[in-house]
């Protein structure tokens, strides 16, 4: 009988494509290119400005092709959507049709394309929603295995971080020159995600982890006294009652986006190949 130890077979490396090479996408691409995420390799990216994308990858260990959004799924096992919400389906639909692992950042846009979930059941695709700029989705997800009575998210952002949101434009709400906090929205997570597509993907992610986008309540405040994007979740359930608050530091490049968002995606990607993961 042989006494040689059994051969250890490394898991298959997953190829990753990133749709959108802005603030979030570039940070994720750099982490994969630098070999910081075991078992993953960068295979392709998409960007509206091809020349700029190629310039941003000039110092990469292995620069990759810049391809149209729809081609990412042809080249990659994992497709990460970091594009504007208007381009969501251009990234998501091909990924689902090809049976890929799809990580959406524009989670609010996913609520408008829930047909992709039904399609994924048929194609074998997986839609993995990163936690993003939120806190406690594991607790909400666990509580949803029992009965959740209510979920409320209160978001406070500096006025500049909300400026230009479609809901504000449509209702003639100004956030200029505020001296005190102003509530600019109070409604369902579904309506909030639609009216503030660049601001409250957190509400969509929370609703998917818990009781759904129509039952999850959302308040949005333009607050000149805050310097960080702040989210407070309050949950009433038969298993627990909890309140959690996170204060996210906005990126210098885009005040609508917290620094933790890209890190959340990197953490999610790491779990795809990690031999040990913590959290439900």
N, C-alpha and C positions, 0 to 999 in steps of 0.2 A: 504494500500500500504506500502510495506517495505521501511524503511528509511535507511537500511543498505547500505554501499557503495558497489559497484560492486566488485566482486572478481577479483584481479589482477593475471593473469596467466603468469608466467615467460616464456619467450621464451625457446624453446628446446635448451639444451646445445649441442654444436657441438663437436664431438670427432675429435682430430687432430693426424695425423701420420706424422712423419718427416723422409724423405728419405735421410740419410746422417747426421752424428753427428759430423761434423768438426767444424770449427770456427763459421760459420753462424748457422748451425743446433743446436749446443749446446746452443748458446745464446737464440735462439727462444724457445727451449725446457725448459730452466730454467725459462723464463718469464711465460710460460703457467703453468708449475708446481707450480710456486709461487703464482698463482692466480691473476697475473697482467692483464690478458685479460679476461674481463667479458664474460661469456657465452661459454667459450671454456675449454676443458679438454684434457690433453695429454693422448693418448691411446696406442701408439706404436711408436717405432723408428726403423730405419735400420742403420746398420753400417758394414763395412768390418771386423773390429776388434771388435768382440762381447765382449770380456773380457774388452777391453778399454772402450767401451760404457757403460757397466755395472758399471765399476769403476767411470766413470764420473757422473753417476746417483746415486752414493752411498749416496749423501747428499740431494737427492730429497725428497720432502714430500711424493710423491707416485711414486717410480720407475716403469717403464712400460716395457713390453716385448721387446726384440730386435728380430725382425723378418726379413725374406727376403724382398727385395724391393717390389716384386709382391704381398705380403700379406697385405701391408698397406691398400690398397683399400678395402679389405675384413673386416677390423676392424674399419675403420675411415670414417667420413663424409667429412673431409678435408685432402688432401694430399699435403704436402709441399715438393718440390723437391730441395734438397741441395746436390745432388750427383755430381760426375764428369760428364761432358757432355756425355761421352761415355755410361753412364748408364741411360741417360735421358728417353729413351723409356721404360726401365724396370720399371720405376716409373710411367710415364705418361700414357702409354697405359692401364694398369689395372684400373687406376683411372677414365679414360674416359669411359671405358667399363662398370664400375659399377655406372656411373652417379654421380660421386663425384665432389666436388669443388677442383680444381687442381691449386696450386700456383707454377709455375716454376721459379726457380732462374736462371737456365741455359737457358736464353731466346734465346740466339743464337742457341741453339740446337732445340728450338721450330720451328725456321725457316726451319729446315730440316725435320720437322715432322708436317707440316701444315695440313696433312690429319686428324690429331686429332681434328682439329676445325670442319671439316665436320662431323666427327663421333660424336662429342659432341652434335651437333644439333639433332642427332637421339636418343642419350641415355639420354639427359637431363643434361649432365655434364656442368660445367662452368669452363672456364680457366681464371683465374684472374692473370694478370701479375703485380707484384709489381713494383713501380717506381725504386727501387734499388738505385744505386749510382748516379742517374741523378737528374735533376731539371726541373720543368716546364712542365711535361707531361700533366697537366691539361690544360695549355694554348695551347699546340700543339693539343691536342684532340679537344678543342673548335674551333681552327682555321680550323681544318680538316672538320668541318661541313660546311665551306665555301670552298674557293679555296686556296690551298697552292701552291705557285710557286716553292719554293725551301726550303730544309732543309739541313743544314750542321752541322756536329759534329766534333770538333777538340779535340782530346784526347792527353794529355801529361802525361807521367808517368816516374818515375825514371827508368833507364835502367834495374835494377834488376827485376822490376815488369813485364817487357816484355820478359825477357830472357826465352828461351825454347819454345816460341810460334811456332806452326807448320809453319806459314807463313815465319818466319825468318829462320827456319831450311831448308825449301824447297828452299828458294831463296838465301841461303848462306849469310844472313845479320847478321853481328855481332853488338852487342850493348856493347861490352866490351871496357873499357878504354875511353869512350867518354868524351871529354872536352866541346863540344858544342852540342846543340840540333840536332837530326838527324831524318828526316822524314822517317819512315820505311814502311808506307802504305798510299795510296791515291786511294780510289775506292768506291764501293758501300757498304752499311751496310751489305748486305748479304754476300759478299765476306770477309769483315772484320770480321764478326762474325764467319765465317768458319775458317779463318786463325789465329784468336786470341780467341779461345773458352773460355779461362780463364780470358780474359781481357776486352772485349767490349760487354758484355751482354747489356750494356747501349745503344749501337747502335741499337741492335735488338728491345729493348723496345721502343726507340724513333721512329723507323720505323713503328712499329705496331700502335703507337698512331697517326702517321701522314700519309705520302704518300707512305709507303711501303718500303721494304728492297732494292729494285732495284733502286729507285729514291732518297733515302736518301744517301747523300754523307758523307764519313768518312775519316778523316786524323788521323793518329796515329804517335806521336812523342816520341822518347826516349830522355828524357831531363835530363841531370845530374844536372841541376840547380833547379829542382823542388823536393820537399820532399813530396808533396801530389799528389794524382791522380786527375788531373784537366780535366774537361770536359766543353767545350764551345759550346752552341747551337746557331745557327743563323737561323731564320725563316723569310721568305718573304711570306706574304699571303695577300689576298684582304681585310682582316679584321684587320690586324695588322702586324707590323714589330718589331721583338724583338730579342735581344741577351742576353743570360744568361750564367753565369759561376759558376761552383761549384768546390770547392777544397776539396776533400775527404781525410781524414786521414787514411792511410793504417793500417790494424791490425798488431800487432806485430807477430802474428802467420803466417800470409800469406800476403806478400806485394802486391799481386795481387788483394786483396780484401779490400774494404774500410769499416771502422767501421759502416758507415751509412746503409750499405746493410742489415744487420740483423735487424736494427731498422726499416727500410722500410717494411720488411716483417711483423714485429710485428704490425706496424701501419695498414697494409693491413688486417691482421687477426682481429684486433680490430674493423675495419669497418664492418665486417661480422655480428656483433651483436650489434653495437652501435645504440642507439636511435637517435643520431644526428651525421651527418658527414658534413664536410666542404670541398668544392672542387668538381669540375665536374668529 
